[in-house]
Amino acid sequence: MGPITDTRQIQVIESHLEDALAKGARILTGGKKQGMIYAPIVMVNVDHSMTLMREETFGPIIPIMKVRDEE
């Protein structure tokens, strides 16, 4: 875990998390926050309708999206 150095970045991370969770994503592990420190987050059930899949979060989030095949 490493500290997030800018409070505005905390807001971006939280916004991306809230958007993804509201659209059906699930936190598999992590996500605990202490002050400016976030534990690494692994999210599943994500898709391209979610902000974290379209914009750079610059936070400790790993989204995992199922795909049909390599193409």
N, C-alpha and C positions, 0 to 999 in steps of 0.2 A: 504494500500500500504506500502510496505517495501522496503528499498534499497537493490539492488544487490551489494554485497561487493567486487566483483572481475570483472574487465573489460573483462577478458576472458569469464566469464559466460554470460555477455551481448552479446558477439559474438555468443555463443552457442544458446541463446534464439533467436536472430535475424536470425541465420541460419535455425533453426527449423521452425520459422514462415515463412520465405521466401520459404522454400521447400514445406511446406503445402499449402501455398497460390498459388504457381506455379502449384500444382497438383490438385487444385480445392476446397480446403478448404476455408471457409469464416469466418471472425471474426464477431461473433454475438454482442459482446460488449467488451469494454475495449481495451487495447493495447496502450494507450497513454504513452509516455515515456518522463520523465523529468530528464535529467542527468542520474543518476544511479537508478532511480525509474521507475518501470513499473506498470501501473494499471493492475489488474487481467484481463486475457483474456479468453473469452469463445469462442471456435471454433467449428463449425459444418461442416458437409460434409467431415469428415476425414476418412482415411482408413489406412490399414497396409502398404501401399506403402510409407507412409510419415514417415520421420525420427522421428518426435515427437511421433509417435505411437510405434516405435521400440527401441528408446533410451531415457534414463531419461533426461529430459530438466533441471530440478532443477530451474524452473522459474514459474511465476504465470500464467500458461496456463492450462486450463481445456479443453481437446478435447472430443467432444461428437460424437460417431460413432453409426449409426443405425445398428441393427442386425436383422436378419430374425426371430430368436427365441432364447430361452434360451440356446440351444445347440450350 
